[in-house]
Amino acid sequence: MRSIQYQLNGVFLFLSCILFAQQPMAVKCDFKSASTYLKSAIQEANMELIATIDHSELAKDHGLKMDPTHVYLFGNPKAGTPLMISNPMLAIELPLKILVWEKDQHVYLQQQNLSTIQSQTLNEQQTLDKMNTLLNQLVLNVQKKCIH
């Protein structure tokens, strides 16, 4: 019983670090695999992948070299639209975003920091909690798949 409690405490500590510090998470797989796992996790969460911004390809189009860097925009219109209806300024923050990038042959994921949204939607804490949980789950899902 005590072992389970220590494991749960570790998980909660880990999640709180993600939630509040918003630190990038290193994953143990290549960029292409991490991106594939993230797209799969988004789909498995019944979210819509709205767009992928390939910064490295855009840089290449202008004669610049950049390590692979993609931003994935995704969401659920049933959750996000009511927030934007009540506060149109939230449209700059939504849909949700996760960045995947490679630097020095290491791959990282960075989830969106929802503190800006939180300060503007005091009446929607439950929805924001669900969004934070979803972002955490997606990043952890990719990390788990990269380990196996």
DRENPA-3360 file (N, C-alpha, C; in nm, 2 decimals, always signed):
BEGIN
1 = MRSIQYQL = +0.08/-0.12/+0.00/+0.00/+0.00/+0.00/+0.09/+0.13/+0.00 ~ +0.19/+0.12/+0.08/+0.28/+0.24/+0.09/+0.35/+0.26/-0.04 ~ +0.39/+0.16/-0.11/+0.46/+0.17/-0.24/+0.37/+0.24/-0.34 ~ +0.24/+0.20/-0.34/+0.14/+0.27/-0.43/+0.13/+0.42/-0.40 ~ +0.13/+0.45/-0.27/+0.11/+0.59/-0.23/+0.24/+0.67/-0.28 ~ +0.36/+0.61/-0.26/+0.48/+0.68/-0.31/+0.47/+0.70/-0.46 ~ +0.43/+0.60/-0.53/+0.42/+0.61/-0.68/+0.32/+0.72/-0.71 ~ +0.20/+0.72/-0.65/+0.11/+0.83/-0.68/+0.16/+0.96/-0.64;
9 = NGVFLFLS = +0.23/+0.98/-0.53/+0.29/+1.10/-0.50/+0.39/+1.15/-0.60 ~ +0.47/+1.06/-0.65/+0.56/+1.09/-0.76/+0.49/+1.14/-0.89 ~ +0.38/+1.07/-0.92/+0.30/+1.11/-1.04/+0.25/+1.25/-1.02 ~ +0.19/+1.27/-0.90/+0.13/+1.41/-0.88/+0.24/+1.51/-0.88 ~ +0.36/+1.48/-0.82/+0.47/+1.58/-0.83/+0.51/+1.61/-0.97 ~ +0.52/+1.50/-1.05/+0.56/+1.51/-1.19/+0.46/+1.60/-1.26 ~ +0.33/+1.57/-1.24/+0.22/+1.65/-1.31/+0.22/+1.79/-1.27 ~ +0.24/+1.82/-1.14/+0.24/+1.95/-1.09/+0.36/+2.03/-1.15;
17 = CILFAQQP = +0.47/+1.96/-1.17/+0.58/+2.03/-1.24/+0.55/+2.07/-1.38 ~ +0.48/+1.98/-1.45/+0.43/+2.01/-1.59/+0.33/+2.12/-1.59 ~ +0.24/+2.12/-1.50/+0.13/+2.22/-1.49/+0.18/+2.35/-1.46 ~ +0.26/+2.37/-1.36/+0.30/+2.50/-1.31/+0.43/+2.55/-1.37 ~ +0.53/+2.47/-1.39/+0.65/+2.51/-1.45/+0.65/+2.52/-1.60 ~ +0.57/+2.44/-1.66/+0.56/+2.44/-1.81/+0.70/+2.42/-1.87 ~ +0.77/+2.32/-1.82/+0.91/+2.29/-1.87/+0.89/+2.20/-1.99 ~ +0.98/+2.21/-2.08/+0.98/+2.11/-2.19/+1.01/+1.97/-2.14;
25 = MAVKCDFK = +0.95/+1.87/-2.21/+0.97/+1.73/-2.17/+1.05/+1.67/-2.28 ~ +1.17/+1.61/-2.25/+1.25/+1.54/-2.34/+1.18/+1.40/-2.36 ~ +1.18/+1.35/-2.48/+1.13/+1.22/-2.51/+1.24/+1.13/-2.58 ~ +1.23/+1.00/-2.56/+1.34/+0.91/-2.61/+1.30/+0.85/-2.74 ~ +1.27/+0.93/-2.84/+1.25/+0.88/-2.97/+1.28/+0.99/-3.07 ~ +1.28/+0.96/-3.20/+1.32/+1.06/-3.30/+1.20/+1.15/-3.32 ~ +1.23/+1.26/-3.39/+1.13/+1.36/-3.41/+1.00/+1.31/-3.49 ~ +1.03/+1.23/-3.59/+0.91/+1.18/-3.67/+0.82/+1.09/-3.58;
33 = SASTYLKS = +0.88/+1.00/-3.50/+0.80/+0.91/-3.42/+0.72/+0.99/-3.31 ~ +0.79/+1.09/-3.25/+0.72/+1.17/-3.15/+0.60/+1.25/-3.21 ~ +0.62/+1.30/-3.33/+0.51/+1.37/-3.40/+0.40/+1.27/-3.43 ~ +0.43/+1.16/-3.48/+0.33/+1.05/-3.51/+0.26/+1.01/-3.39 ~ +0.33/+0.99/-3.28/+0.26/+0.95/-3.15/+0.17/+1.06/-3.10 ~ +0.21/+1.19/-3.12/+0.13/+1.30/-3.07/+0.00/+1.31/-3.15 ~ +0.01/+1.30/-3.28/-0.11/+1.30/-3.37/-0.20/+1.19/-3.34 ~ -0.15/+1.07/-3.31/-0.23/+0.96/-3.27/-0.30/+0.98/-3.13;
41 = AIQEANME = -0.22/+1.04/-3.04/-0.28/+1.07/-2.91/-0.39/+1.17/-2.92 ~ -0.37/+1.27/-3.00/-0.48/+1.37/-3.02/-0.60/+1.31/-3.08 ~ -0.59/+1.22/-3.17/-0.70/+1.15/-3.23/-0.77/+1.06/-3.13 ~ -0.69/+0.98/-3.05/-0.74/+0.89/-2.95/-0.82/+0.97/-2.84 ~ -0.79/+1.10/-2.82/-0.85/+1.18/-2.72/-0.98/+1.24/-2.78 ~ -1.02/+1.20/-2.90/-1.13/+1.26/-2.97/-1.13/+1.41/-2.99 ~ -1.00/+1.45/-3.02/-0.98/+1.59/-3.05/-0.95/+1.60/-3.20 ~ -0.98/+1.72/-3.25/-0.96/+1.75/-3.39/-0.82/+1.82/-3.41;
49 = LIATIDHS = -0.74/+1.76/-3.50/-0.61/+1.82/-3.54/-0.65/+1.93/-3.64 ~ -0.63/+2.05/-3.60/-0.68/+2.16/-3.69/-0.57/+2.20/-3.79 ~ -0.45/+2.21/-3.74/-0.34/+2.25/-3.83/-0.20/+2.20/-3.77 ~ -0.10/+2.19/-3.86/+0.03/+2.17/-3.82/+0.12/+2.28/-3.88 ~ +0.19/+2.35/-3.80/+0.28/+2.46/-3.85/+0.42/+2.40/-3.85 ~ +0.48/+2.39/-3.97/+0.61/+2.33/-3.98/+0.71/+2.45/-4.00 ~ +0.76/+2.50/-3.88/+0.85/+2.61/-3.89/+0.97/+2.58/-3.96 ~ +1.03/+2.46/-3.96/+1.15/+2.43/-4.02/+1.13/+2.43/-4.18;
57 = ELAKDHGL = +1.02/+2.39/-4.22/+0.99/+2.40/-4.37/+0.97/+2.54/-4.41 ~ +0.90/+2.62/-4.33/+0.89/+2.77/-4.36/+1.02/+2.84/-4.37 ~ +1.11/+2.80/-4.27/+1.25/+2.86/-4.27/+1.32/+2.82/-4.40 ~ +1.31/+2.69/-4.44/+1.38/+2.64/-4.56/+1.33/+2.72/-4.68 ~ +1.20/+2.75/-4.69/+1.14/+2.82/-4.80/+1.21/+2.96/-4.81 ~ +1.27/+3.01/-4.71/+1.33/+3.14/-4.71/+1.48/+3.14/-4.70 ~ +1.54/+3.02/-4.73/+1.68/+3.00/-4.73/+1.75/+2.99/-4.60 ~ +1.67/+2.96/-4.49/+1.72/+2.94/-4.36/+1.72/+2.80/-4.32;
65 = KMDPTHVY = +1.81/+2.76/-4.23/+1.81/+2.62/-4.18/+1.77/+2.62/-4.04 ~ +1.67/+2.53/-4.01/+1.62/+2.52/-3.87/+1.60/+2.37/-3.84 ~ +1.63/+2.33/-3.72/+1.60/+2.19/-3.68/+1.45/+2.17/-3.69 ~ +1.41/+2.04/-3.71/+1.27/+2.01/-3.71/+1.19/+2.07/-3.60 ~ +1.09/+2.15/-3.63/+1.01/+2.22/-3.53/+0.86/+2.23/-3.58 ~ +0.77/+2.17/-3.51/+0.63/+2.17/-3.55/+0.54/+2.21/-3.43 ~ +0.44/+2.29/-3.46/+0.34/+2.33/-3.37/+0.21/+2.26/-3.41 ~ +0.15/+2.18/-3.32/+0.03/+2.11/-3.35/-0.09/+2.19/-3.28;
73 = LFGNPKAG = -0.19/+2.23/-3.36/-0.30/+2.30/-3.31/-0.42/+2.20/-3.32 ~ -0.49/+2.19/-3.20/-0.60/+2.09/-3.19/-0.70/+2.14/-3.09 ~ -0.81/+2.08/-3.10/-0.91/+2.11/-3.00/-1.05/+2.04/-3.02 ~ -1.14/+2.08/-2.94/-1.28/+2.03/-2.95/-1.37/+2.16/-2.95 ~ -1.43/+2.19/-3.07/-1.51/+2.31/-3.08/-1.62/+2.32/-2.97 ~ -1.67/+2.20/-2.93/-1.78/+2.21/-2.82/-1.72/+2.26/-2.69 ~ -1.59/+2.25/-2.67/-1.54/+2.30/-2.54/-1.48/+2.44/-2.56 ~ -1.42/+2.46/-2.67/-1.35/+2.59/-2.69/-1.44/+2.71/-2.74;
81 = TPLMISNP = -1.54/+2.67/-2.82/-1.63/+2.78/-2.87/-1.70/+2.85/-2.77 ~ -1.77/+2.78/-2.67/-1.83/+2.86/-2.56/-1.74/+2.96/-2.49 ~ -1.62/+2.92/-2.47/-1.52/+3.01/-2.40/-1.50/+3.13/-2.49 ~ -1.48/+3.11/-2.62/-1.46/+3.22/-2.71/-1.58/+3.31/-2.73 ~ -1.70/+3.25/-2.72/-1.82/+3.33/-2.73/-1.83/+3.42/-2.61 ~ -1.80/+3.37/-2.49/-1.80/+3.46/-2.37/-1.69/+3.56/-2.36 ~ -1.58/+3.53/-2.43/-1.46/+3.62/-2.43/-1.39/+3.60/-2.56 ~ -1.42/+3.68/-2.66/-1.36/+3.67/-2.79/-1.21/+3.68/-2.79;
89 = MLAIELPL = -1.15/+3.74/-2.69/-1.00/+3.75/-2.69/-0.93/+3.62/-2.67 ~ -1.01/+3.52/-2.63/-0.95/+3.38/-2.61/-0.92/+3.32/-2.74 ~ -0.97/+3.37/-2.85/-0.95/+3.31/-2.98/-0.80/+3.32/-3.02 ~ -0.72/+3.41/-2.95/-0.58/+3.41/-2.98/-0.51/+3.30/-2.91 ~ -0.57/+3.24/-2.80/-0.51/+3.13/-2.73/-0.56/+2.99/-2.77 ~ -0.67/+2.99/-2.83/-0.73/+2.86/-2.88/-0.72/+2.85/-3.03 ~ -0.71/+2.73/-3.09/-0.71/+2.60/-3.02/-0.58/+2.58/-2.94 ~ -0.59/+2.46/-2.87/-0.47/+2.42/-2.79/-0.35/+2.39/-2.88;
97 = KILVWEKD = -0.23/+2.40/-2.82/-0.11/+2.38/-2.89/-0.01/+2.30/-2.82 ~ +0.06/+2.22/-2.89/+0.18/+2.15/-2.84/+0.29/+2.16/-2.95 ~ +0.41/+2.20/-2.90/+0.53/+2.22/-2.98/+0.61/+2.09/-2.97 ~ +0.66/+2.04/-3.09/+0.76/+1.93/-3.09/+0.88/+1.98/-3.17 ~ +1.00/+1.97/-3.10/+1.12/+2.02/-3.17/+1.24/+1.93/-3.14 ~ +1.33/+1.94/-3.23/+1.46/+1.87/-3.21/+1.57/+1.97/-3.20 ~ +1.66/+1.94/-3.11/+1.78/+2.02/-3.09/+1.89/+1.93/-3.04 ~ +2.00/+1.94/-3.12/+2.12/+1.86/-3.08/+2.09/+1.71/-3.07;
105 = QHVYLQQQ = +2.01/+1.66/-3.16/+1.96/+1.52/-3.17/+1.88/+1.47/-3.05 ~ +1.82/+1.57/-2.98/+1.72/+1.53/-2.87/+1.59/+1.59/-2.91 ~ +1.48/+1.53/-2.88/+1.35/+1.57/-2.91/+1.27/+1.61/-2.79 ~ +1.20/+1.72/-2.80/+1.13/+1.78/-2.68/+0.98/+1.81/-2.72 ~ +0.90/+1.81/-2.62/+0.76/+1.85/-2.63/+0.74/+1.96/-2.53 ~ +0.66/+2.06/-2.57/+0.63/+2.17/-2.49/+0.48/+2.20/-2.51 ~ +0.41/+2.19/-2.40/+0.26/+2.21/-2.41/+0.24/+2.36/-2.38 ~ +0.12/+2.40/-2.43/+0.08/+2.54/-2.41/+0.06/+2.57/-2.27;
113 = NLSTIQSQ = +0.09/+2.69/-2.23/+0.07/+2.74/-2.09/-0.07/+2.80/-2.09 ~ -0.16/+2.75/-2.01/-0.30/+2.80/-2.01/-0.32/+2.91/-1.91 ~ -0.22/+2.97/-1.85/-0.24/+3.07/-1.75/-0.30/+3.19/-1.80 ~ -0.28/+3.23/-1.93/-0.34/+3.34/-1.99/-0.49/+3.32/-2.00 ~ -0.53/+3.20/-2.05/-0.67/+3.17/-2.06/-0.73/+3.17/-1.92 ~ -0.66/+3.11/-1.82/-0.72/+3.10/-1.69/-0.75/+3.24/-1.63 ~ -0.66/+3.34/-1.65/-0.69/+3.47/-1.60/-0.81/+3.54/-1.66 ~ -0.85/+3.49/-1.78/-0.95/+3.56/-1.85/-1.09/+3.48/-1.85;
121 = TLNEQQTL = -1.09/+3.37/-1.78/-1.21/+3.28/-1.78/-1.23/+3.23/-1.64 ~ -1.26/+3.32/-1.55/-1.27/+3.28/-1.41/-1.39/+3.19/-1.39 ~ -1.49/+3.20/-1.47/-1.62/+3.12/-1.46/-1.61/+2.98/-1.52 ~ -1.50/+2.95/-1.59/-1.49/+2.83/-1.66/-1.37/+2.74/-1.61 ~ -1.35/+2.74/-1.48/-1.24/+2.66/-1.42/-1.25/+2.51/-1.46 ~ -1.36/+2.46/-1.45/-1.38/+2.31/-1.48/-1.33/+2.28/-1.62 ~ -1.37/+2.36/-1.72/-1.32/+2.34/-1.86/-1.17/+2.36/-1.87 ~ -1.12/+2.46/-1.80/-0.97/+2.48/-1.81/-0.90/+2.36/-1.74;
129 = DKMNTLLN = -0.95/+2.31/-1.63/-0.89/+2.19/-1.57/-0.89/+2.08/-1.66 ~ -1.00/+2.06/-1.74/-1.00/+1.95/-1.84/-0.90/+1.97/-1.95 ~ -0.88/+2.09/-1.99/-0.79/+2.13/-2.10/-0.64/+2.10/-2.05 ~ -0.61/+2.14/-1.92/-0.48/+2.11/-1.87/-0.46/+1.96/-1.85 ~ -0.56/+1.89/-1.81/-0.54/+1.75/-1.79/-0.52/+1.68/-1.93 ~ -0.59/+1.73/-2.03/-0.57/+1.67/-2.17/-0.43/+1.70/-2.22 ~ -0.38/+1.82/-2.20/-0.25/+1.86/-2.25/-0.14/+1.77/-2.18 ~ -0.16/+1.75/-2.05/-0.07/+1.66/-1.97/-0.07/+1.52/-2.02;
137 = QLVLNVQK = -0.20/+1.47/-2.05/-0.21/+1.33/-2.09/-0.15/+1.31/-2.23 ~ -0.17/+1.41/-2.32/-0.11/+1.39/-2.45/+0.04/+1.38/-2.45 ~ +0.10/+1.47/-2.37/+0.25/+1.48/-2.36/+0.30/+1.35/-2.29 ~ +0.24/+1.30/-2.19/+0.28/+1.18/-2.12/+0.26/+1.06/-2.21 ~ +0.15/+1.06/-2.29/+0.12/+0.95/-2.38/+0.24/+0.94/-2.48 ~ +0.28/+1.05/-2.54/+0.40/+1.05/-2.63/+0.52/+0.99/-2.56 ~ +0.55/+1.04/-2.44/+0.66/+1.00/-2.37/+0.66/+0.85/-2.34 ~ +0.55/+0.79/-2.30/+0.54/+0.65/-2.28/+0.56/+0.57/-2.41;
145 = KCIH = +0.50/+0.62/-2.52/+0.52/+0.55/-2.65/+0.67/+0.55/-2.69 ~ +0.74/+0.66/-2.66/+0.88/+0.67/-2.70/+0.97/+0.58/-2.62 ~ +0.93/+0.54/-2.50/+1.00/+0.45/-2.42/+0.99/+0.31/-2.47 ~ +0.88/+0.27/-2.52/+0.86/+0.13/-2.56/+0.90/+0.11/-2.70;
% end
